[in-house]
Structure formats: C-alpha cells, structure tokens
C-alpha cells in the first residue's frame, strides 16, 4: 500500500488475506471507512467508501475476488473493477465482465501504471 500511495493513488482496503502481516496498513484503511453495517453487494457499502474517499465511481477501481458480490456490487454503483480470479474460474452468467481480470495483486501495478 505504501508504494501505491507514493504515486498519489488513494487506496482503501477492506480485507487482507494475511491481516497480521499488514495490520497497520489494514487499520489505516479501515479507519478511512469507519464502521459500516452493510454487506456487499449492497450499494451502500460501495457508495459510502466512495464518499469517504472523496472520489466519484469512475475515478475509483474496486479490487475483489468474488464475482458474485465484489464485481457485481461495484458495477452496480458504476465503479470499474479488477477481478482477482486466482484459479481462472468462469464468470457467472448473470455478472457482466469486469474491466480487468487479474491473477494476483501484483498485477495492479500494471493497471495503475505505477
């Protein structure tokens, strides 16, 4: 996260696969969002994140690994999406293709041009 922040990108993380390894960064990101009682794919969670970050949906990129809740939820509020599809799963028929499909977070550097 600190590498991305150097380039002027605002990043909010709501989940970590290994939270202990990134605890300080995860806490900083969570503090930016505050406590929200809502679950993806409800639009309110995405809208609140955009509001708290001070960006429009088209200025953001949502990164998630669940097509049914992450991709569909972000698309529902007009956010572009990078879907982390680690095992090359097929996209569910009722979910529109995301703007980006990646295998791991390292591919974000290419997408964000950092």
ZAVEX-7029 format. One line per field, with one value per residue (C-alpha): residue number from 1; residue in one letter; x, y, z. Coordinates in nm, 2 decimals, decimal comma, always signed. Layout:
N
i	c(NUM ...) .
aa	c(a ...) .
x	c(X ...) .
y	c(Y ...) .
z	c(Z ...) .
***
This chain:
114
i	c(1 2 3 4 5 6 7 8 9 10 11 12 13 14 15 16 17 18 19 20 21 22 23 24 25 26 27 28 29 30 31 32 33 34 35 36 37 38 39 40 41 42 43 44 45 46 47 48 49 50 51 52 53 54 55 56 57 58 59 60 61 62 63 64 65 66 67 68 69 70 71 72 73 74 75 76 77 78 79 80 81 82 83 84 85 86 87 88 89 90 91 92 93 94 95 96 97 98 99 100 101 102 103 104 105 106 107 108 109 110 111 112 113 114) .
aa	c(x x x x x x x x x x x x x x x x x x x x x x x x x x x x x x x x x x x x x x x x x x x x x x x x x x x x x x x x x x x x x x x x x x x x x x x x x x x x x x x x x x x x x x x x x x x x x x x x x x x x x x x x x x x x x x x x x x) .
x	c(+0,00 +0,28 +0,42 +0,09 +0,04 +0,37 +0,22 -0,07 -0,32 -0,58 -0,63 -0,88 -0,86 -1,14 -0,99 -0,65 -0,57 -0,29 -0,41 -0,13 +0,14 -0,03 -0,20 -0,10 -0,20 -0,53 -0,61 -0,54 -0,76 -1,04 -1,02 -1,08 -1,41 -1,53 -1,77 -2,05 -2,32 -2,38 -2,26 -2,15 -2,31 -2,54 -2,47 -2,45 -2,11 -1,96 -2,12 -2,00 -1,65 -1,65 -1,80 -1,54 -1,26 -1,40 -1,40 -1,66 -1,73 -1,55 -1,24 -1,21 -1,11 -1,26 -1,05 -1,21 -1,20 -1,57 -1,75 -2,10 -2,05 -1,74 -1,77 -2,15 -2,16 -1,91 -2,06 -2,39 -2,27 -2,07 -1,72 -1,47 -1,35 -1,03 -1,14 -0,88 -0,95 -0,67 -0,79 -0,94 -1,30 -1,56 -1,76 -2,12 -2,37 -2,55 -2,23 -2,10 -1,74 -1,51 -1,27 -0,98 -0,92 -0,60 -0,45 -0,29 -0,25 +0,10 -0,08 -0,23 +0,10 +0,04 -0,32 -0,24 +0,07 +0,29) .
y	c(+0,00 +0,24 +0,20 +0,29 +0,59 +0,73 +0,78 +0,98 +0,69 +0,67 +0,31 +0,17 -0,19 -0,37 -0,72 -0,88 -1,25 -1,22 -0,93 -0,98 -0,91 -0,58 -0,49 -0,12 -0,07 -0,25 -0,04 +0,28 +0,18 +0,07 +0,40 +0,58 +0,39 +0,38 +0,12 +0,03 -0,22 -0,35 -0,63 -0,65 -0,64 -0,38 -0,05 +0,14 -0,01 +0,10 +0,44 +0,51 +0,41 +0,65 +0,93 +0,89 +0,88 +1,18 +1,03 +0,95 +0,59 +0,65 +0,77 +0,45 +0,09 -0,18 -0,49 -0,80 -1,18 -1,27 -1,22 -1,25 -0,99 -0,78 -0,75 -0,72 -0,49 -0,24 -0,25 -0,17 +0,17 +0,24 +0,15 -0,02 -0,35 -0,56 -0,91 -1,13 -1,47 -1,68 -2,01 -1,89 -1,96 -1,88 -1,56 -1,63 -1,58 -1,30 -1,10 -0,85 -0,89 -0,67 -0,41 -0,61 -0,98 -1,05 -1,35 -1,16 -0,82 -0,77 -0,71 -0,39 -0,22 -0,26 -0,15 +0,16 +0,24 +0,27) .
z	c(+0,00 +0,08 -0,28 -0,43 -0,20 -0,32 -0,66 -0,54 -0,56 -0,28 -0,17 +0,07 +0,17 +0,34 +0,35 +0,38 +0,32 +0,59 +0,82 +1,07 +0,81 +0,71 +1,03 +1,04 +0,68 +0,72 +1,03 +0,84 +0,56 +0,79 +0,97 +0,64 +0,60 +0,96 +1,09 +0,84 +0,90 +0,54 +0,33 -0,03 -0,28 -0,12 -0,30 +0,03 +0,12 -0,21 -0,21 +0,14 +0,05 -0,25 -0,04 +0,24 -0,01 -0,19 -0,54 -0,80 -0,90 -1,23 -1,06 -0,84 -0,91 -0,69 -0,65 -0,53 -0,57 -0,57 -0,89 -0,73 -0,47 -0,55 -0,92 -0,93 -0,64 -0,76 -1,11 -0,95 -0,85 -1,17 -1,04 -1,27 -1,13 -1,12 -1,05 -0,88 -1,05 -0,90 -1,04 -1,38 -1,27 -1,53 -1,47 -1,36 -1,65 -1,45 -1,39 -1,65 -1,74 -1,53 -1,68 -1,56 -1,47 -1,28 -1,10 -0,81 -0,66 -0,82 -1,15 -1,01 -1,08 -1,45 -1,43 -1,21 -1,42 -1,11) .
***
